[in-house]
Amino acid sequence: MELIESLKSLLNKKYTEDKPLITFMTNYVTVLDLVDCCVYAGGSPVLTDDIVESHNLIPHAGVNAVMFNFGTITRQYLDIMVNIGKSANKFNVPIMLDPAAISASPFRGEAIKRVLDEVHISILKGNLGEIKTILGYEAKAKGIDSFEDESDGEECCIKLAKEKNMIVAMTGKEDIITDGKTLVKIKNGTPRLQKVVGTGSSTGALITTFSGHSDDYLLSTVLGILLMGISGEIAEKRLKVEDGNRSFKLYLHDALSNITPQELEEYARLTIKNL
């Protein structure tokens, strides 16, 4: 499959010496996992939470991609995020947005609306509850968790992708990625990934870093999500009877850092269609 060969080629870029610089504006819960995943994908992370440098960090440092995560959003952090976003747009730097737990409070709903109104987002990755919230639909969600049956996931992703002119990725029982013209479905993964806090955010870090390697953001999004699913399967195979979630997370990061193009081809279960 041509898509698999393209994914393998992009994965190989993690071995190059030309490391893309990735700016993270993220939560304080999973930040170490995110920068680790950035390094696994061949990137170099830089973080900021200062309003002063938010105006010039992108051009001064030569940033290649930006990740926004709403997990612990505050009013001040929102202002910084919008500044960074406008600067990234000015210099054609892609932004990956993870609207984590946006239904948890009215402020979060206002915050996501402001970001989407004032900043062009290249990629949005979330669960169906988060995607429905952005569309203005009633969503079955609690914190970072979605309780949707996902039967209308494809329809919602396509609608949001077309409305906002961006890549939309829904992670769930079956992952869906679309730009409104092409749709990819991924069936890799394990339910154990839901038992480890940070796997969703870490997937965003992989997507963002590969978006620093390539300007094909549909491809970089598919690759980031696929790598998390495959690595979860590899990690699960290593578990012994006495191993728990912490051991699984350790094995998961081992797999993420060591995964090869050959393993990607062997494990990948995906489909692609034109809309």
Disulfide bonds with the S-S distance in Angstrom:
none
